[in-house]
Amino acid sequence: MEGLTDPIMRDVLTSVGSFDWCVTEFIRVTDSILPDHIYHSYCPELNNDGKTAAGTPVHVQFLGNNPDMLAANAVRAVELGAPAIDLNFGCPAKTVNRHRGGSVLLDEPEVVHELVKAVRDAVPTHIPVSAKMRLGYMDRNFTMENAHAIEDAGAAWVTVHARTKADGYTPPAFWDLLHPIRESLNINVIANGEIWTNANAKQCQLESGCEDLMIGRGAVTTPDLTQCIRKNTDEALITWNELLGLQIRFLNGSYKKEMNMVGRYKQWLGMMSKHYPEAKALWDEVKRLKKIDEVVEKLNLSKN
């Protein structure tokens, strides 16, 4: 999720959530091996044994269409401490697709196979290589071909977003269409898409046949969602006061431009307002603020 699950957000969410692992924003690969500072920018957790401060492993995700360069960059990421490599065939962004990256490659299953195999063959055997895909690009004509291409190339698992690129993020997610994929593959299939609540998670598992779930926007909107799923409840497990503490932790994270950081926080608060009435009320109080100190002061005043 480009621009959403950056290192600061990963730190916050894994400090309260119950994640088995998380994934970086995708790193674009074109025709060269990237300098080390790029890897550390996307994944500063490389300096902490590839884990967040809470101890959650962080998998490095790449996006591109050059097998040799994807392989070489994956090798370098592993040398720097990446515990696993993930390849993105799910991004629906027009700019990415126009440059033959992300979900547009789902119209070329043979290329998907080539890219996954190149990375799998290049990195040490103990390093998992996985891929994320959608049901297809503009249609579902190659759903099974892509899933099998990823498996045959040696991936340890595949995450499937239950929509095509053409579907975008518009509900619903077609969880039932993951079931034949799950039944057909011998590797693990992880379900993704429209999981906002514990009830959604249980329904997704039922319809897809997948035990494991990847949660994106739902975890940002409801930071304790993974705990709720594990404990099978839709009742909040953390208080709004605790969430205010998480928001302050977020705002105290490292940033390059204060304006961008405040904008990122407002984006997050806006997402949380879908679930927490307190977030909606707080949004009205901070929406015109431009300084981090001003926002933090407002958050501290809001704490009971």
Disulfide bonds with the S-S distance in Angstrom:
none
